[in-house]
């Protein structure tokens, strides 16, 4: 979908920015320039110390955008590793007598699969929390779950990665703190699109409870694939996934990616600086896209909160149509879309998010996730709308026409 220079190919329309978005030229240039510095940031000679200085400056810049202390930024390979480190690490570092994980029904598979692994192999007890018909976590149910006996940790999305609905994060963090439960937030889909403040959301926390960990990833904001971060409060008790040299407070051993960290910092600063203006632009494009879809396919339905959602997200139900068929027909027309999380691409199963929203199996197989990004234009919207009628007609089984 992208050229060697990180731009969307001109002969394609790319409406899958939530899966990954083009590498920013500034981040690419920073990465290339940093690779000229030879040295392991853990080495004590001059070259190593130069690398360490560059790395720590990048960590400070990332921390400033996330509103946390630099020492709290643990660099990882991306969102999935960050989520796994948070969920498994908090579980292994849990207080005596606790065994439960508070888990909303519509989480990303990185979280769902990590928790299911803990349940299957480590004896974790899962406490599910319902979401409403817009995929928003039920605050009262979440608070009740956190107030239960033996809760080791809780987790939630800042914004749902499929439906785009933004969760009441401050209220969820307060509920976890009130229950004295360590709490992890998955901000991978939200970072760069809505305000993210670890310090503000943690304000109500006490000791090692409340918000103690937050996951983000660089490639969602125009940074390179292969680097992300887990913000970990110094008050948290977290066990490492991997061991070795003891880097990053012993939470993530291994040679650190200095060039990746610098490119991540550049992308984070640029995304933060343009966030408000870009959110308004993308929301306008998204609304035009949704309006056009409703005109062409009146029975189509926008899922998720109609206004309190990620600005570039349109999660659309096309009744009677196969989402997989729509995806492939659009792809043949030169338009890249998704049926849900890219991490589940190629797996012909109904969307667990749509099912959690109270829809049936047919509806869960009839959705497209259309996501706009920095490279998106009005021409992209027009191209999708031009291709939609024929694709929708072909994606509906003849018996149901």
C-alpha positions as CSV (number, residue, x, y, z in Angstrom):
1,X,0.0,0.0,0.0
2,X,3.0,2.3,0.5
3,X,6.0,3.3,-1.6
4,X,9.5,3.0,-0.5
5,X,9.3,6.5,0.8
6,X,6.4,5.8,3.2
7,X,3.7,7.5,1.1
8,X,0.4,5.9,0.1
9,X,0.6,4.7,-3.5
10,X,-1.1,7.1,-5.8
11,X,-2.9,4.3,-7.6
12,X,-4.5,3.1,-4.4
13,X,-7.0,4.6,-1.9
14,X,-5.9,3.8,1.6
15,X,-8.7,3.7,4.2
16,X,-7.0,1.5,6.8
17,X,-5.0,4.0,8.8
18,X,-6.0,2.4,12.1
19,X,-4.0,-0.7,11.0
20,X,-0.9,1.4,10.2
21,X,-0.3,4.8,8.8
22,X,2.4,6.1,6.5
23,X,5.8,6.8,8.0
24,X,6.3,10.5,8.4
25,X,9.3,11.9,6.3
26,X,10.6,13.7,9.4
27,X,10.6,10.4,11.4
28,X,12.2,8.5,8.6
29,X,15.0,11.2,8.3
30,X,15.5,11.2,12.0
31,X,15.8,7.4,12.0
32,X,18.3,7.3,9.2
33,X,20.4,10.1,10.8
34,X,20.5,8.3,14.1
35,X,21.7,5.1,12.6
36,X,25.0,6.9,11.7
37,X,25.8,6.8,15.4
38,X,27.5,3.5,16.3
39,X,27.2,2.4,19.9
40,X,25.2,0.3,22.2
41,X,23.4,2.5,24.8
42,X,24.4,0.0,27.5
43,X,28.2,0.3,26.7
44,X,30.3,2.5,29.0
45,X,32.8,3.7,26.3
46,X,32.3,7.1,24.6
47,X,30.3,5.7,21.7
48,X,27.9,3.9,24.0
49,X,27.4,7.0,26.2
50,X,26.7,9.1,23.1
51,X,24.0,6.5,22.1
52,X,22.7,6.6,25.7
53,X,22.4,10.4,25.6
54,X,20.5,10.3,22.3
55,X,18.2,7.5,23.7
56,X,17.4,9.3,26.9
57,X,16.7,12.6,25.1
58,X,14.2,10.7,22.9
59,X,12.6,9.1,26.0
60,X,12.2,12.5,27.5
61,X,10.5,13.8,24.4
62,X,8.1,10.8,24.3
63,X,7.4,11.3,28.0
64,X,6.5,15.0,27.5
65,X,3.9,14.1,24.9
66,X,2.4,11.3,27.1
67,X,2.6,13.6,30.2
68,X,4.6,11.2,32.4
69,X,8.1,11.0,33.8
70,X,10.9,9.8,31.4
71,X,11.8,7.0,33.8
72,X,8.3,5.7,33.4
73,X,8.6,5.1,29.6
74,X,9.6,1.5,28.9
75,X,10.4,1.2,25.2
76,X,9.0,-2.0,23.5
77,X,8.6,-3.5,20.0
78,X,5.0,-2.1,19.7
79,X,1.5,-2.2,21.1
80,X,1.1,-6.0,21.4
81,X,4.3,-6.3,23.5
82,X,3.3,-3.4,25.6
83,X,-0.1,-4.8,26.4
84,X,1.4,-8.3,27.1
85,X,4.0,-6.8,29.4
86,X,1.3,-4.8,31.3
87,X,-1.2,-7.6,31.6
88,X,1.1,-10.5,32.3
89,X,3.5,-8.4,34.3
90,X,0.8,-7.0,36.6
91,X,-0.6,-10.5,37.0
92,X,2.8,-12.0,38.0
93,X,3.4,-9.1,40.4
94,X,0.0,-9.2,42.0
95,X,-0.8,-9.0,45.7
96,X,-1.2,-12.3,47.6
97,X,-4.8,-13.6,47.6
98,X,-5.7,-12.0,44.3
99,X,-6.5,-14.0,41.1
100,X,-9.0,-12.0,39.1
101,X,-8.6,-9.9,35.9
102,X,-11.3,-7.3,35.2
103,X,-11.8,-7.5,31.4
104,X,-14.3,-5.6,29.3
105,X,-15.9,-7.6,26.5
106,X,-14.8,-5.6,23.5
107,X,-11.0,-5.3,24.1
108,X,-8.3,-5.7,21.4
109,X,-7.2,-9.2,20.8
110,X,-3.7,-8.4,22.3
111,X,-5.5,-8.0,25.6
112,X,-8.1,-10.7,25.2
113,X,-5.6,-13.4,24.2
114,X,-3.1,-12.4,26.9
115,X,-5.8,-12.7,29.6
116,X,-7.1,-15.9,28.1
117,X,-3.6,-17.3,28.2
118,X,-3.3,-16.3,31.9
119,X,-6.6,-18.1,32.6
120,X,-5.7,-21.2,30.7
121,X,-2.1,-21.6,32.0
122,X,-1.7,-19.5,35.2
123,X,-5.0,-19.9,36.9
124,X,-6.4,-16.4,36.4
125,X,-10.0,-15.8,37.0
126,X,-11.7,-13.6,34.4
127,X,-14.3,-11.1,35.5
128,X,-16.0,-9.9,32.3
129,X,-17.5,-6.4,32.0
130,X,-20.2,-5.6,29.5
131,X,-20.1,-2.8,27.0
132,X,-23.2,-0.9,25.7
133,X,-24.5,-0.9,22.2
134,X,-22.0,1.7,21.2
135,X,-19.0,-0.4,22.5
136,X,-18.5,1.9,25.5
137,X,-17.4,0.2,28.8
138,X,-20.2,0.2,31.3
139,X,-18.7,2.4,34.1
140,X,-21.0,1.1,36.9
141,X,-20.3,-2.6,35.9
142,X,-16.6,-1.8,35.8
143,X,-16.6,-0.2,39.2
144,X,-18.5,-3.1,40.7
145,X,-16.1,-5.6,39.2
146,X,-13.1,-3.6,40.6
147,X,-14.8,-3.6,44.0
148,X,-15.0,-7.4,44.1
149,X,-12.9,-9.8,46.0
150,X,-9.5,-10.9,44.8
151,X,-9.0,-8.6,41.9
152,X,-5.4,-8.6,40.7
153,X,-5.7,-6.1,37.9
154,X,-8.1,-4.4,35.5
155,X,-7.6,-3.2,31.9
156,X,-9.5,-1.2,29.3
157,X,-9.2,0.6,26.0
158,X,-9.0,4.4,25.8
159,X,-10.9,4.1,22.5
160,X,-12.3,1.0,20.9
161,X,-10.1,0.0,18.0
162,X,-13.0,-1.2,15.8
163,X,-16.0,0.9,16.7
164,X,-14.0,4.0,17.5
165,X,-16.0,4.9,20.7
166,X,-14.0,6.7,23.3
167,X,-14.3,5.4,26.8
168,X,-14.8,7.4,30.0
169,X,-11.2,6.9,31.0
170,X,-11.1,9.2,34.0
171,X,-14.1,7.5,35.5
172,X,-12.6,4.0,34.9
173,X,-9.3,5.0,36.5
174,X,-11.1,6.4,39.5
175,X,-13.1,3.2,39.8
176,X,-9.9,1.1,39.8
177,X,-8.3,3.4,42.4
178,X,-11.4,3.2,44.6
179,X,-11.1,-0.6,44.5
180,X,-7.4,-0.4,45.0
181,X,-6.8,-2.3,41.8
182,X,-3.8,-1.8,39.5
183,X,-5.2,-0.6,36.1
184,X,-3.8,-0.7,32.6
185,X,-5.0,1.4,29.7
186,X,-4.6,0.4,26.0
187,X,-4.1,3.8,24.3
188,X,-2.7,2.3,21.0
189,X,-5.7,3.4,18.9
190,X,-6.3,6.7,20.7
191,X,-2.8,8.1,20.9
192,X,-2.3,11.0,18.5
193,X,-6.0,11.4,18.0
194,X,-7.4,12.3,21.4
195,X,-5.6,13.9,24.4
196,X,-3.6,11.3,26.4
197,X,-2.3,12.2,29.8
198,X,-0.9,9.5,32.1
199,X,-0.3,12.0,34.9
200,X,-3.9,13.4,34.8
201,X,-5.6,10.0,34.6
202,X,-3.4,8.8,37.4
203,X,-4.2,11.8,39.7
204,X,-6.7,9.8,41.7
205,X,-4.4,6.8,42.1
206,X,-3.0,5.6,45.5
207,X,0.3,3.8,45.6
208,X,0.4,0.9,43.2
209,X,-3.3,1.0,42.4
210,X,-5.4,2.9,40.0
211,X,-3.8,3.7,36.6
212,X,-0.3,2.2,36.7
213,X,0.4,1.3,33.0
214,X,-0.5,2.7,29.6
215,X,0.3,1.2,26.1
216,X,1.1,3.1,22.9
217,X,2.7,2.3,19.5
218,X,4.7,4.4,17.1
219,X,3.4,3.1,13.7
220,X,-0.1,4.3,14.5
221,X,1.1,8.0,14.5
222,X,3.5,8.0,11.6
223,X,6.5,6.4,13.4
224,X,8.3,3.2,12.3
225,X,6.9,-0.2,12.8
226,X,8.7,-2.1,15.5
227,X,8.7,0.3,18.4
228,X,6.2,1.3,21.1
229,X,6.1,2.1,24.7
230,X,4.6,1.0,28.0
231,X,4.3,3.8,30.5
232,X,4.8,2.1,34.0
233,X,4.3,4.0,37.2
234,X,7.2,3.8,39.6
235,X,4.6,2.7,42.2
236,X,3.6,-0.3,40.1
237,X,4.7,-3.9,40.9
238,X,5.3,-5.4,37.5
239,X,7.3,-8.6,36.5
240,X,9.3,-8.7,33.3
241,X,8.5,-10.9,30.3
242,X,12.1,-11.3,29.4
243,X,15.4,-11.1,31.3
244,X,19.0,-10.3,30.4
245,X,20.9,-7.1,30.9
246,X,18.4,-5.5,33.2
247,X,17.8,-2.5,31.0
248,X,14.8,-0.2,31.5
249,X,14.3,-0.7,35.3
250,X,14.7,-4.5,34.6
251,X,11.3,-4.5,33.0
252,X,12.5,-4.9,29.4
253,X,16.0,-6.3,29.0
254,X,17.7,-6.2,25.6
255,X,19.7,-3.8,23.4
256,X,17.6,-0.7,23.0
257,X,16.5,0.7,19.6
258,X,18.0,4.1,19.7
259,X,17.1,5.1,16.1
260,X,13.6,3.8,16.6
261,X,13.2,5.8,19.8
262,X,14.3,9.0,18.1
263,X,11.9,8.4,15.2
264,X,9.1,7.6,17.6
265,X,9.8,10.9,19.5
266,X,9.6,12.9,16.3
267,X,6.3,11.3,15.2
268,X,4.8,11.8,18.7
269,X,5.7,15.5,18.8
270,X,4.3,16.1,15.3
271,X,1.1,14.2,16.0
272,X,0.6,16.0,19.2
273,X,1.2,19.4,17.6
274,X,-1.3,18.9,14.8
275,X,-3.8,16.8,16.8
276,X,-6.6,19.3,17.2
277,X,-6.5,20.7,13.7
278,X,-6.1,17.2,12.2
279,X,-9.0,15.8,14.3
280,X,-11.3,18.5,13.0
281,X,-10.3,17.8,9.4
282,X,-10.6,14.1,9.7
283,X,-14.0,14.3,11.5
284,X,-15.3,16.4,8.6
285,X,-14.0,13.9,6.0
286,X,-15.5,11.0,8.1
287,X,-18.9,12.7,8.3
288,X,-18.9,13.2,4.5
289,X,-18.0,9.6,4.1
290,X,-20.8,8.4,6.4
291,X,-23.3,10.8,4.8
292,X,-22.4,9.5,1.4
293,X,-22.7,5.8,2.5
294,X,-26.2,6.5,3.9
295,X,-27.3,8.1,0.7
296,X,-26.1,5.2,-1.5
297,X,-27.0,2.4,1.0
298,X,-29.9,3.7,3.2
299,X,-29.9,0.6,5.3
300,X,-26.2,1.0,6.3
301,X,-25.6,1.9,9.9
302,X,-22.8,3.7,11.6
303,X,-21.8,1.7,14.7
304,X,-20.2,3.2,17.8
305,X,-20.9,6.6,19.4
306,X,-22.0,9.0,16.6
307,X,-20.0,11.9,18.1
308,X,-17.7,10.8,21.0
309,X,-15.5,8.7,18.7
310,X,-12.1,8.7,17.1
311,X,-12.2,11.4,14.4
312,X,-11.0,9.3,11.5
313,X,-13.1,6.2,12.3
314,X,-16.2,5.0,10.5
315,X,-17.4,1.5,11.6
316,X,-20.2,0.7,9.3
317,X,-22.7,-2.2,9.3
318,X,-23.9,-3.2,5.8
319,X,-26.9,-5.4,6.5
320,X,-27.1,-8.6,4.4
321,X,-23.6,-8.1,2.9
322,X,-20.5,-10.2,3.6
323,X,-17.9,-7.9,5.2
324,X,-15.1,-10.1,3.8
325,X,-16.7,-9.9,0.3
326,X,-16.9,-6.2,0.5
327,X,-13.3,-6.0,1.6
328,X,-12.1,-8.0,-1.4
329,X,-14.3,-6.2,-3.9
330,X,-13.1,-2.9,-2.6
331,X,-9.5,-4.1,-2.8
332,X,-10.0,-5.1,-6.5
333,X,-11.3,-1.6,-7.1
334,X,-8.0,-0.2,-5.6
335,X,-9.4,0.7,-2.2
336,X,-8.0,-0.7,1.1
337,X,-10.4,-1.1,3.9
338,X,-10.8,-3.5,6.9
339,X,-13.4,-5.6,8.5
340,X,-11.9,-5.0,12.0
341,X,-8.5,-5.2,13.7
342,X,-5.7,-5.9,11.3
343,X,-4.3,-8.3,13.9
344,X,-7.2,-10.6,13.0
345,X,-6.9,-10.1,9.3
346,X,-7.6,-13.2,7.2
347,X,-9.5,-14.9,10.0
348,X,-13.1,-15.5,8.8
349,X,-14.8,-15.0,12.1
350,X,-17.5,-12.5,13.3
351,X,-16.3,-9.4,15.0
352,X,-16.3,-10.0,18.8
353,X,-16.7,-6.2,19.2
354,X,-20.0,-6.2,17.3
355,X,-21.2,-9.2,19.2
356,X,-20.3,-7.5,22.5
357,X,-22.4,-4.6,21.3
358,X,-25.5,-6.9,21.3
359,X,-25.7,-7.5,17.6
360,X,-26.2,-11.0,16.1
361,X,-23.7,-13.2,14.2
362,X,-24.9,-12.0,10.8
363,X,-24.3,-8.3,11.8
364,X,-20.9,-9.2,13.1
365,X,-19.9,-10.6,9.7
366,X,-21.3,-7.6,7.8
367,X,-19.1,-4.7,8.9
368,X,-16.4,-2.6,7.4
369,X,-13.9,-0.4,9.4
370,X,-13.0,2.6,7.4
371,X,-10.2,4.7,8.9
372,X,-8.8,8.0,7.7
373,X,-5.4,9.5,8.4
374,X,-3.0,12.3,7.7
375,X,-2.7,11.3,4.0
376,X,-6.5,11.1,3.5
377,X,-8.2,13.5,1.1
378,X,-11.7,14.3,-0.2
379,X,-10.8,12.4,-3.3
380,X,-10.3,9.2,-1.3
381,X,-13.8,9.6,0.1
382,X,-15.2,10.2,-3.3
383,X,-13.4,7.1,-4.7
384,X,-14.8,4.9,-2.0
385,X,-18.4,6.2,-2.6
386,X,-18.0,5.7,-6.3
387,X,-17.0,2.0,-5.9
388,X,-19.5,1.2,-3.1
389,X,-22.8,0.6,-5.0
390,X,-21.4,-2.2,-7.2
391,X,-19.5,-3.7,-4.4
392,X,-22.4,-3.7,-2.1
393,X,-24.7,-5.2,-4.7
394,X,-22.2,-8.0,-5.4
395,X,-21.6,-8.6,-1.7
396,X,-25.2,-9.3,-0.9
397,X,-26.2,-13.0,-1.6
398,X,-28.7,-13.3,-4.4
399,X,-31.1,-15.1,-2.2
400,X,-31.3,-12.0,0.0
401,X,-31.7,-9.3,-2.7
